[in-house]
Amino acid sequence: MTTAIIGTGGLGSVIARQLASGGETLRLSSADNESARTLAAQIGRAAVVAAGNRDALQGARAAVLALRFTVLKGVMDEIAGPLAGKPWPGLRAPAGRRVRPPGRKTRRPRNPGTPNSG
């Protein structure tokens, strides 16, 4: 299987190395192309550097967004087209923040009344 890793800083590089050690093929993308090239060279044949975030998704069956929260929404907006209609398992955000996959509308609570008591 091929996985796109978008973000090759501390977290992204650890995830990439672990996946590659398990036999995963990787497509790396980073705002810092030198970081992506260095990581790909360290990993070897299992990793290639993509031309950009959307290119990293080509042929990938999974994607890891290892990004600072401040850039996450922008990257999600950028890659929304190729990911439309695909599942977003395990989407996480820092405590107290909500991250909504691109193209999904915010849902209102069904019963916005008083909280449960007891």
Rosetta blueprint (number, residue, H / E / L):
1 M L
2 T E
3 T E
4 A E
5 I E
6 I E
7 G L
8 T L
9 G L
10 G H
11 L H
12 G H
13 S H
14 V H
15 I H
16 A H
17 R H
18 Q H
19 L H
20 A H
21 S H
22 G L
23 G L
24 E L
25 T E
26 L E
27 R E
28 L E
29 S E
30 S L
31 A L
32 D L
33 N H
34 E H
35 S H
36 A H
37 R H
38 T H
39 L H
40 A H
41 A H
42 Q H
43 I H
44 G L
45 R L
46 A L
47 A E
48 V E
49 V E
50 A L
51 A L
52 G L
53 N H
54 R H
55 D H
56 A H
57 L L
58 Q L
59 G L
60 A L
61 R L
62 A E
63 A E
64 V E
65 L E
66 A L
67 L L
68 R L
69 F H
70 T H
71 V H
72 L H
73 K H
74 G H
75 V H
76 M H
77 D H
78 E H
79 I H
80 A H
81 G H
82 P H
83 L H
84 A L
85 G L
86 K L
87 P L
88 W L
89 P L
90 G L
91 L L
92 R L
93 A L
94 P L
95 A L
96 G L
97 R L
98 R L
99 V L
100 R L
101 P L
102 P L
103 G L
104 R L
105 K L
106 T L
107 R L
108 R L
109 P L
110 R L
111 N L
112 P L
113 G L
114 T L
115 P L
116 N L
117 S L
118 G L
